[in-house]
Amino acid sequence: MIAVDPKPGEALRGKTALITGAASGIGRATAQLFAREGASVVMADLNDAEGQAVRQQILSQGGQAIFEHADVARGTDCERLIERCRSEFGSIHVLVNSAGIIRRATILEIAEQDWDQVMAVNVKSIFLLARLVVPIMVRSGGGGIINIASGWGLAGGPRAAAYCASKGAVVLLTKAMAVDHGGQNIRVNCICPGDTDTSMLRHEARQLGEDEGRFLREAARRPLGRVGKPEEVAQAALYLASDRSSFVTGTVLVVDGGGLAQSGQ
């Protein structure tokens, strides 16, 4: 039997989605979209003010959402976050690992502490949360995990050694998890965005000491002639979270306006 596409606003009806880095950027756009598509959304971030603002916005539009302050690079915070999910909604059907940081530096420039922080937030957090969420998904009959990687997880970039290393790790961790847990009906995929119009992109310009306007114009030099919008990446996450991608696992979905295509990758 061919599955019937759900009505608009119902692609995630009856599902609970945990989204990290949900106070801003891609995580925020994903939380908002998932709530509009019927999911009960659990948002995690360190930015309480912005996280609560997103929650209130979702509630005002008739959605279901809670916010939890959490450092997802810490095991104890992840355990508390998962317990909050279970106590509020009973299960977790979708996990979106969107929390991420960048430190623009070569290996000669970056401090050991900064290297460790990038790896902890960008990679270790996925491990910490997935090992807690997978057993819950197994008991529910399956689920979906979506990891936000980067185009720089597939191709190197200048003065971004730790970030490139971390996102490359996310790509292969995604594939390894897909192999390990496909038999449990858990699909694991990742999205590799290109430069996206977020506060993190602007923060990169400041880290490099570059003019923000010029930096953004350089980032827009790709076949579609612009940087991406968080909402466009969120749409890719929705596809991977929904039943529309029921036979998709272990994949790397590039959402970058053609940036990698023109680089020969």
HELIX and SHEET records of a PDB file:
HELIX    1   1 GLY A   25  ARG A   36  1                                  12    
HELIX    2   2 ASP A   48  SER A   60  1                                  13    
HELIX    3   3 GLY A   75  PHE A   89  1                                  15    
HELIX    4   4 GLU A  112  MET A  119  1                                   8    
HELIX    5   5 ALA A  120  LYS A  124  3                                   5    
HELIX    6   6 SER A  125  ARG A  139  1                                  15    
HELIX    7   7 GLY A  151  GLY A  153  5                                   3    
HELIX    8   8 ALA A  161  HIS A  181  1                                  21    
HELIX    9   9 GLY A  182  GLN A  184  5                                   3    
HELIX   10  10 SER A  199  LEU A  208  1                                  10    
HELIX   11  11 GLU A  212  ALA A  219  1                                   8    
HELIX   12  12 PRO A  230  ALA A  241  1                                  12    
HELIX   13  13 ASP A  243  SER A  245  5                                   3    
HELIX   14  14 GLY A  259  SER A  263  1                                   5    
SHEET    1   A 7 GLN A  64  HIS A  69  0                                        
SHEET    2   A 7 SER A  40  ASP A  45  1                                        
SHEET    3   A 7 THR A  16  THR A  20  1                                        
SHEET    4   A 7 VAL A  94  ASN A  97  1                                        
SHEET    5   A 7 GLY A 143  ILE A 148  1                                        
SHEET    6   A 7 ILE A 186  PRO A 193  1                                        
SHEET    7   A 7 VAL A 252  VAL A 255  1                                        
END                                                                             
